[in-house]
Amino acid sequence: MPGRRAVARNLALDLVAAVGIGVTASLVTALLPTIARRSGVEPMGLAALAAAPFLANLLGAFAGRFGPRSTSQLAIIRGAGATALLILFVLPTPAVMIGVVVAFWLSVSMTGPFHLRLWGAMYPRSVVGRVIGFIGMGRAAAGALAAFVGGLIADRVGGPGAVALAGVVGIACALAYAGLRASSNEPPPAFSPRESVRALRERPVLSRVALAQGFYGGGLIAAVPLYALVHVDRLNLTLSDVGVVGILAATATTIAFPLWGAVADRHGALVALRTGSMLGVVSLAGYALAPNVAVLWAMALALGAANASIDVGIASIISNETTLAARSAAMAGWNTVTGARGIAAAFVMSGLLSLGLVNVTSGLVVCGVSAVIGVVLFVRVDLRSVDVDPAPLPALTDVRGATALP
């Protein structure tokens, strides 16, 4: 392909940066809820932790005005998100945990639309799915190792210290973003939150996929606070036990990412979304009935593979259904819609649990029903995409320090 060495260089730097995201996100998602539960946090507090990334996604609607406009700014914002984790080393209170998690995920959601657009400018369109899969594989592999090592460290020096150490790794890896190169210095168009949602709604396929993901993702999100209750209240797992569950999920994600990437490139993103979401339903059913940690090991494998399919499928279908100029706005619109849904899903289920209307098992069953509806809607999506932005990429140029990207 044209510019092969430049593409390889970008991919290597992207992989280093992905390692930082994998390490930090793994500790935040796999261990922090259990750490919080052992600190006495009630279900509504766990719901707040689960809702934090979706609150960040909702605020990500402002990415068109306050998000990065160069790779240097991308590095700074991602590094700032990792830096927030260091606060837990000195002030590990429940309120601070929630605030730190919001800050971390806000750095990801504010930069995500720009990064997706950057991929479109750096990599040939014919291999975008495999590139996303390769980068995701690196991120998941780093997350798997971090979940295992982090669990061991947490049992010895404390959970907050382990999360803070992950933040140091995230800061170092974020520097790689500054070295990425894209095909033009043309500034990306600014967009408002309303314009970002309109950019998503104007594409019928994306609207239908968003509806399906609303039900499917809503079920999985609502289940997140319940996982910690299964770990602690039902099975009384240690943090290292939880780390093993996390490493199995991350290992499955690592292996599945390149496979889903190839599926998306060859058969379409919807095939990946439909197949992977079925595995997500299986994982919810297993968690609902799990009598011991061995069942959780199998469900972690299913959930890890399912998560990889969603990550690859969503990024691929947005890339396929939008022009490069509209991609950031559409991604921000997606984050806004899914962010609002995520906040509601996390608090609704924990509210039902706190009121005694459901228990952990029946709550997970309800989550599974919502996910099944999402799978059915994925199957019913009729893909009528038009080949957009087919022009080959021009020669790559250095955009470090530039004010914008194409």
C-alpha positions as CSV (number, residue, x, y, z in Angstrom):
1,M,0.0,0.0,0.0
2,P,1.2,3.6,-0.5
3,G,3.0,5.1,2.5
4,R,3.5,1.7,4.0
5,R,6.4,2.7,6.3
6,A,4.4,5.7,7.6
7,V,1.4,3.5,8.2
8,A,3.5,1.1,10.1
9,R,5.0,3.9,12.2
10,N,1.5,5.2,13.1
11,L,0.4,1.7,14.0
12,A,3.3,1.2,16.3
13,L,2.7,4.5,18.1
14,D,-1.1,3.8,18.3
15,L,-0.2,0.4,19.9
16,V,1.9,2.0,22.6
17,A,-0.8,4.5,23.4
18,A,-3.4,1.6,23.4
19,V,-1.3,-0.2,26.1
20,G,-1.7,2.8,28.4
21,I,-5.5,2.9,27.8
22,G,-5.6,-0.9,28.4
23,V,-3.7,-0.8,31.7
24,T,-5.7,2.1,33.2
25,A,-9.1,1.0,32.0
26,S,-8.5,-2.5,33.2
27,L,-7.8,-1.4,36.8
28,V,-10.7,1.1,36.7
29,T,-13.3,-1.4,35.5
30,A,-12.1,-4.7,36.8
31,L,-10.9,-3.8,40.3
32,L,-12.2,-0.4,41.4
33,P,-15.8,-1.5,41.9
34,T,-14.7,-4.4,44.1
35,I,-12.3,-2.1,46.0
36,A,-15.2,0.3,46.5
37,R,-17.5,-2.5,47.7
38,R,-15.0,-3.7,50.2
39,S,-14.7,-0.1,51.4
40,G,-18.4,-0.2,52.3
41,V,-19.9,1.5,49.2
42,E,-23.6,0.8,48.8
43,P,-25.3,-0.3,45.6
44,M,-26.2,3.2,44.6
45,G,-22.5,4.2,44.9
46,L,-21.6,1.2,42.7
47,A,-24.2,2.5,40.3
48,A,-22.4,5.9,40.3
49,L,-19.1,4.2,39.4
50,A,-20.8,2.2,36.6
51,A,-22.5,5.4,35.3
52,A,-19.3,7.4,35.3
53,P,-18.1,6.5,31.8
54,F,-21.5,7.3,30.4
55,L,-21.7,10.6,32.1
56,A,-18.3,11.3,30.5
57,N,-19.8,10.1,27.1
58,L,-22.7,12.5,27.6
59,L,-20.3,15.4,28.2
60,G,-18.4,14.2,25.2
61,A,-21.1,15.9,23.1
62,F,-18.9,19.0,23.6
63,A,-15.9,17.4,22.0
64,G,-16.4,19.4,18.9
65,R,-15.7,22.6,20.8
66,F,-13.4,21.5,23.6
67,G,-11.8,18.3,22.3
68,P,-8.3,18.0,20.8
69,R,-7.4,19.6,17.5
70,S,-3.9,18.2,17.2
71,T,-2.1,15.0,18.2
72,S,-0.2,17.0,20.8
73,Q,-3.5,18.0,22.4
74,L,-4.7,14.4,22.2
75,A,-1.6,13.3,24.2
76,I,-2.2,16.0,26.8
77,I,-5.8,15.2,27.4
78,R,-5.3,11.5,27.6
79,G,-2.3,12.0,29.9
80,A,-4.4,14.2,32.1
81,G,-7.0,11.5,32.5
82,A,-4.4,9.0,33.6
83,T,-3.0,11.6,36.0
84,A,-6.3,11.8,37.8
85,L,-5.8,8.2,39.0
86,L,-2.9,9.3,41.1
87,I,-5.2,11.1,43.4
88,L,-6.5,7.7,44.8
89,F,-3.0,7.1,46.3
90,V,-3.5,10.0,48.8
91,L,-7.3,10.3,49.0
92,P,-9.1,6.9,48.4
93,T,-12.6,8.0,49.5
94,P,-15.8,6.8,47.7
95,A,-16.6,10.4,46.5
96,V,-13.1,10.8,45.2
97,M,-13.2,7.4,43.5
98,I,-16.3,8.5,41.6
99,G,-14.8,11.9,40.6
100,V,-11.5,10.3,39.5
101,V,-13.4,7.7,37.3
102,V,-15.4,10.5,35.7
103,A,-12.3,12.5,35.0
104,F,-10.5,9.4,33.5
105,W,-13.4,8.5,31.2
106,L,-14.0,12.1,30.2
107,S,-10.5,12.2,28.8
108,V,-11.4,9.2,26.7
109,S,-14.8,10.4,25.5
110,M,-13.6,13.9,24.7
111,T,-10.8,12.6,22.5
112,G,-12.6,9.6,21.0
113,P,-14.2,11.4,18.0
114,F,-11.0,13.0,17.1
115,H,-9.1,9.7,17.3
116,L,-11.6,7.9,15.1
117,R,-11.3,10.7,12.5
118,L,-7.5,10.4,12.8
119,W,-7.7,6.7,12.0
120,G,-9.5,7.6,8.8
121,A,-6.7,10.0,7.8
122,M,-3.9,7.6,8.7
123,Y,-5.0,4.2,7.5
124,P,-6.3,2.9,4.2
125,R,-10.1,2.3,4.4
126,S,-9.8,-1.3,3.2
127,V,-7.9,-2.3,6.4
128,V,-9.6,-0.1,9.0
129,G,-11.4,-3.1,10.6
130,R,-8.1,-5.0,11.0
131,V,-6.3,-2.0,12.3
132,I,-8.9,-1.4,14.9
133,G,-8.7,-5.1,15.8
134,F,-4.9,-5.0,16.1
135,I,-4.9,-1.9,18.3
136,G,-7.7,-3.4,20.3
137,M,-5.7,-6.6,20.7
138,G,-2.8,-4.7,22.1
139,R,-5.1,-2.7,24.5
140,A,-6.8,-5.9,25.7
141,A,-3.5,-7.8,26.2
142,A,-2.2,-5.0,28.3
143,G,-5.5,-5.0,30.2
144,A,-5.2,-8.7,30.8
145,L,-1.7,-8.4,32.3
146,A,-2.7,-5.4,34.3
147,A,-5.8,-7.2,35.8
148,F,-3.6,-10.0,37.0
149,V,-0.7,-8.0,38.2
150,G,-3.0,-5.3,39.6
151,G,-4.9,-7.9,41.6
152,L,-1.7,-9.2,43.2
153,I,-0.4,-5.7,44.0
154,A,-3.8,-4.7,45.4
155,D,-3.8,-7.6,47.8
156,R,-0.4,-6.5,49.1
157,V,-0.3,-2.7,49.0
158,G,-4.0,-1.9,48.7
159,G,-6.4,-1.3,45.8
160,P,-6.0,2.5,45.5
161,G,-2.2,2.2,45.3
162,A,-2.5,-0.4,42.4
163,V,-4.9,2.0,40.5
164,A,-2.5,4.9,41.0
165,L,0.4,2.8,39.7
166,A,-1.7,2.1,36.6
167,G,-2.1,5.9,36.2
168,V,1.7,6.3,36.0
169,V,1.8,3.7,33.1
170,G,-1.0,5.6,31.4
171,I,0.8,8.9,31.5
172,A,3.9,7.5,30.0
173,C,2.1,5.7,27.1
174,A,0.0,8.8,26.3
175,L,3.1,10.5,25.0
176,A,2.9,8.3,21.9
177,Y,-0.1,10.1,20.6
178,A,2.0,13.2,20.0
179,G,4.0,11.3,17.3
180,L,1.1,10.3,15.1
181,R,1.0,11.7,11.6
182,A,-2.0,12.2,9.4
183,S,-2.6,13.1,5.7
184,S,-3.5,16.8,6.0
185,N,-3.5,19.8,8.2
186,E,-7.0,20.9,7.2
187,P,-8.8,21.8,10.4
188,P,-11.7,19.6,11.5
189,P,-15.1,21.3,11.5
190,A,-16.4,22.5,14.9
191,F,-19.8,21.1,15.9
192,S,-22.2,21.7,18.7
193,P,-23.9,18.9,20.8
194,R,-27.1,19.4,18.8
195,E,-25.2,19.1,15.5
196,S,-23.4,15.9,16.8
197,V,-26.7,14.2,17.5
198,R,-28.1,15.3,14.1
199,A,-25.0,13.9,12.4
200,L,-25.9,10.5,13.8
201,R,-29.7,10.7,13.2
202,E,-29.2,11.7,9.6
203,R,-27.8,8.3,8.8
204,P,-30.6,5.8,9.2
205,V,-28.4,2.7,9.5
206,L,-26.5,4.4,12.5
207,S,-29.8,5.3,14.1
208,R,-31.1,1.8,13.9
209,V,-27.8,0.4,15.2
210,A,-27.9,2.9,18.1
211,L,-31.4,1.8,19.0
212,A,-30.2,-1.9,19.1
213,Q,-27.2,-1.0,21.1
214,G,-29.4,1.0,23.5
215,F,-31.2,-2.2,24.5
216,Y,-28.2,-4.5,24.3
217,G,-25.7,-2.2,25.9
218,G,-28.2,-1.0,28.4
219,G,-28.6,-4.6,29.7
220,L,-24.8,-5.0,30.1
221,I,-24.4,-1.6,31.7
222,A,-27.2,-2.2,34.2
223,A,-25.5,-5.5,35.2
224,V,-22.1,-3.9,36.1
225,P,-23.1,-2.9,39.7
226,L,-24.4,-6.4,40.1
227,Y,-21.2,-8.0,39.2
228,A,-19.5,-6.6,42.3
229,L,-22.3,-7.9,44.4
230,V,-21.8,-11.4,42.9
231,H,-18.1,-11.2,43.5
232,V,-18.3,-10.0,47.1
233,D,-21.7,-10.8,48.6
234,R,-22.5,-14.2,46.9
235,L,-19.0,-15.7,46.3
236,N,-16.8,-13.7,48.7
237,L,-13.9,-13.5,46.2
238,T,-10.6,-12.0,47.0
239,L,-9.2,-9.2,44.8
240,S,-6.8,-11.6,43.2
241,D,-9.8,-13.9,42.4
242,V,-11.4,-10.9,40.7
243,G,-8.2,-10.2,38.9
244,V,-8.2,-13.7,37.4
245,V,-11.8,-13.1,36.2
246,G,-10.6,-9.9,34.7
247,I,-7.5,-11.5,33.0
248,L,-9.7,-14.2,31.4
249,A,-12.1,-11.5,30.0
250,A,-9.2,-9.5,28.8
251,T,-7.5,-12.5,27.2
252,A,-10.6,-13.4,25.3
253,T,-10.9,-9.8,24.2
254,T,-7.2,-9.9,23.1
255,I,-7.8,-13.0,20.9
256,A,-11.1,-11.9,19.6
257,F,-10.2,-8.4,18.5
258,P,-8.2,-9.3,15.3
259,L,-10.8,-12.0,14.5
260,W,-13.7,-9.5,14.7
261,G,-11.6,-7.0,12.7
262,A,-11.2,-9.5,9.9
263,V,-14.9,-10.3,10.1
264,A,-15.8,-6.6,9.8
265,D,-13.6,-6.0,6.8
266,R,-14.7,-9.1,4.9
267,H,-18.3,-9.6,5.9
268,G,-19.4,-6.2,7.4
269,A,-19.6,-4.7,10.8
270,L,-23.1,-5.9,11.4
271,V,-22.0,-9.6,11.3
272,A,-19.6,-8.8,14.1
273,L,-22.2,-7.0,16.1
274,R,-24.9,-9.7,15.7
275,T,-22.6,-12.6,16.6
276,G,-20.8,-11.0,19.4
277,S,-23.9,-9.6,21.1
278,M,-25.2,-13.2,21.4
279,L,-22.1,-14.0,23.5
280,G,-23.0,-11.1,25.7
281,V,-26.4,-12.5,26.5
282,V,-24.8,-15.9,27.4
283,S,-22.5,-14.1,29.9
284,L,-25.4,-12.4,31.6
285,A,-27.2,-15.7,32.0
286,G,-24.1,-17.3,33.5
287,Y,-23.5,-14.5,36.0
288,A,-27.2,-14.7,37.1
289,L,-26.9,-18.4,38.0
290,A,-23.2,-18.8,38.9
291,P,-22.7,-20.9,42.0
292,N,-18.9,-20.7,42.0
293,V,-16.0,-18.8,40.5
294,A,-15.4,-21.5,37.9
295,V,-18.6,-20.5,36.1
296,L,-17.5,-16.9,36.2
297,W,-14.3,-17.9,34.3
298,A,-16.3,-19.2,31.4
299,M,-18.6,-16.2,31.4
300,A,-15.6,-13.9,31.5
301,L,-14.4,-15.5,28.2
302,A,-17.8,-15.0,26.6
303,L,-18.1,-11.4,27.8
304,G,-14.5,-10.6,26.7
305,A,-15.2,-11.8,23.1
306,A,-18.5,-9.9,23.1
307,N,-17.0,-6.7,24.1
308,A,-14.4,-6.9,21.4
309,S,-17.1,-7.4,18.8
310,I,-19.0,-4.3,19.9
311,D,-15.8,-2.1,19.9
312,V,-14.8,-3.2,16.4
313,G,-18.3,-3.2,15.0
314,I,-19.3,0.3,16.2
315,A,-16.0,1.9,15.1
316,S,-16.2,0.1,11.7
317,I,-19.9,0.9,11.0
318,I,-19.4,4.6,11.9
319,S,-16.3,4.7,9.6
320,N,-18.2,3.0,6.8
321,E,-21.4,5.1,7.1
322,T,-19.8,8.6,7.3
323,T,-17.5,10.7,5.3
324,L,-14.2,11.8,7.0
325,A,-15.6,15.3,7.5
326,A,-18.6,14.1,9.4
327,R,-17.0,11.3,11.4
328,S,-16.1,13.2,14.5
329,A,-19.5,14.7,14.8
330,A,-21.2,11.3,14.3
331,M,-19.0,9.6,16.9
332,A,-19.7,12.4,19.4
333,G,-23.4,12.0,18.7
334,W,-23.1,8.3,19.3
335,N,-21.3,9.0,22.6
336,T,-24.0,11.4,23.7
337,V,-26.9,9.0,23.0
338,T,-25.2,6.0,24.6
339,G,-24.0,8.1,27.5
340,A,-27.6,9.1,28.4
341,R,-28.7,5.5,28.1
342,G,-25.8,4.3,30.3
343,I,-26.5,6.7,33.1
344,A,-30.1,5.7,33.2
345,A,-29.4,1.9,33.0
346,A,-26.9,1.9,35.8
347,F,-29.1,3.8,38.3
348,V,-32.4,2.1,37.3
349,M,-31.1,-1.4,38.2
350,S,-29.4,-0.3,41.4
351,G,-32.5,1.6,42.4
352,L,-34.7,-1.5,41.9
353,L,-32.2,-3.5,44.0
354,S,-32.1,-0.9,46.8
355,L,-36.0,-0.9,46.9
356,G,-36.0,-4.7,47.2
357,L,-37.9,-5.1,43.9
358,V,-35.2,-7.4,42.5
359,N,-32.3,-9.3,43.9
360,V,-29.0,-9.9,42.3
361,T,-30.2,-13.0,40.3
362,S,-33.5,-11.6,39.1
363,G,-31.8,-8.3,38.3
364,L,-29.3,-10.0,36.0
365,V,-32.2,-11.9,34.4
366,V,-33.9,-8.5,33.6
367,C,-30.6,-7.3,32.2
368,G,-30.4,-10.4,30.0
369,V,-33.9,-9.7,28.6
370,S,-32.9,-6.2,27.6
371,A,-29.8,-7.6,25.9
372,V,-31.9,-10.1,24.0
373,I,-34.1,-7.4,22.6
374,G,-30.9,-5.6,21.4
375,V,-29.7,-8.7,19.7
376,V,-33.0,-9.1,17.8
377,L,-32.8,-5.4,16.7
378,F,-29.2,-5.9,15.5
379,V,-30.5,-8.8,13.4
380,R,-33.3,-6.6,12.0
381,V,-31.0,-3.8,10.8
382,D,-31.1,-3.6,7.1
383,L,-27.7,-2.3,6.0
384,R,-28.0,0.0,3.0
385,S,-24.7,1.9,3.2
386,V,-23.3,3.9,0.4
387,D,-19.6,3.7,-0.3
388,V,-18.4,7.0,1.1
389,D,-15.1,8.8,1.0
390,P,-13.6,6.2,-1.5
391,A,-10.6,8.4,-2.6
392,P,-7.2,7.0,-1.7
393,L,-5.3,8.8,1.0
394,P,-2.6,11.3,-0.1
395,A,1.0,11.0,1.1
396,L,1.3,11.4,4.9
397,T,2.7,14.5,6.4
398,D,3.8,15.4,9.9
399,V,1.1,17.2,11.8
400,R,2.7,17.5,15.2
401,G,2.0,21.0,16.5
402,A,-0.5,21.6,13.7
403,T,-3.8,23.1,14.8
404,A,-6.0,20.4,13.2
405,L,-6.4,17.2,11.3
406,P,-8.6,16.2,8.4
